[in-house]
Amino acid sequence: MAKSTKDIQRIKGARKVRLKELPIFTRQLAAMLSSGMPLVQSIVALEEQTENKSFQKVLNGVRTKVEGGAMYSDALANYPQVFDELYVNMMRAGETGGMLSETCDRVAGFLEASNRLRAKVKSAMMYPSVVMTVALIICTALVIFVVPVFAGMFGGFGADLPKPTQALLDLSNFIKAYWYIVLAVVAASVYSLRRYAQTDKGAFNLDMLKLRVPTVGVLARKIAITRFSSTFSQLISSGVPIIQAMSIVGVATGNKVIGKAILDARASVEQGNTISATLKSNKEFPSMLIHMLSAGEQTGKMEEMLSKLSEFYQEEVDTMLEGLTSMLEPLLMVVIGVMIGGIVLCMFLPIFRMSELVM
């Protein structure tokens, strides 16, 4: 069934719906279906109780299409902003195999786990972001408002100010005189970076940079491997063919570099090669992942191995996030101390050389 562009354009707050409403809806739908309630009746009940008007409109459209004879998964596919390819394919596999309620329950657990991981990463990044923003505001205020006052105090002595102090004063004068240029450059830089990140090449290069940054790269790789393992496991357990599952997983990892490696490996698997042998040649995948994939392929327990991998890397990510959070606090204090201390030192250097300036 073709996707309706008209429907897609009318969805408002799709990201909020996908992150907040979708896991709850899927969990409730699983409970209703497992109790024997018909699909259409279940959707009607959930449509009536949801408070999000946008999601209510989406569910109304899904229900209408199902009542008209469409498959549930095809009805969902008309709203890709809410129901992505991973969600639709897992529902289609469950629908085809007559296990829609079990699939909904499995997908709900997957969505909840994904949201927990996203929340942990966001929480870990929130503290340093806020602290650095406040520090930059303080430093800017010092340079613009405080430095000129100190410069005026020592300007009447007739001697040259120390070079660090003079450089700081020149920076202060430049910002005050050309603040609109500074703001324009900052805004243009942020805008250009965001536009660059939205391009395929830009997103790939930025994700490559993330993987190469010390410590941060290790965390980014583990997060991507966690998503790869959990998503692949869910797709296989839902009955999605491996080739199709690899196409979906390649997008779901959240990292373009690792995603491209998976999509490239798909072509090799189509030719009869094993997944582990194909990924082994790529340095982005840890040896533990390769060995467990190989064991899963040899024993026919791929789903079980991927599930264990997901649990292992999830624990690794949690441990690393806790360690980074505790390590960032003293590190940020040092960085902020150097920034503000450097400005204060530059302002007080003339006092240290007072005798020279008076003579």
Buried (B, 14 or more C-beta within 10 A) or exposed (E): EEEBEEBBEBBEBBEEBBBBBBBBBBBBBBBBBEEEBEBBEBBBBBBEEBEBEBBBBBBEBBBEBBEEEBBBBBBBBBBBBBBBBBBBBBBBBBBBEEBBBBBBBBBBBBBBBBBEBBEBBEEBBEEBEEBBEEBEEBBEEBBBEBBBEBBEEBEEBEEEBBEBBBEBBEBBBEBBEEEEEBEEEEEEEEEEEEEEEEEEEBBBBBBBEBBEEEEEBBBBBBBBBBBBBBBBBBBBBBBBEBEBBBBBBBBBBBBBBBBBBBBBBBEBBEEEEBBBBBBBEBEBBBEEBBEBBBBBBEEEEBBBBBBBBBBBBBEBBBEBBEEBBEEBEEEBEEBBEEBBEEBEBBBEBBEEBEEEBEE
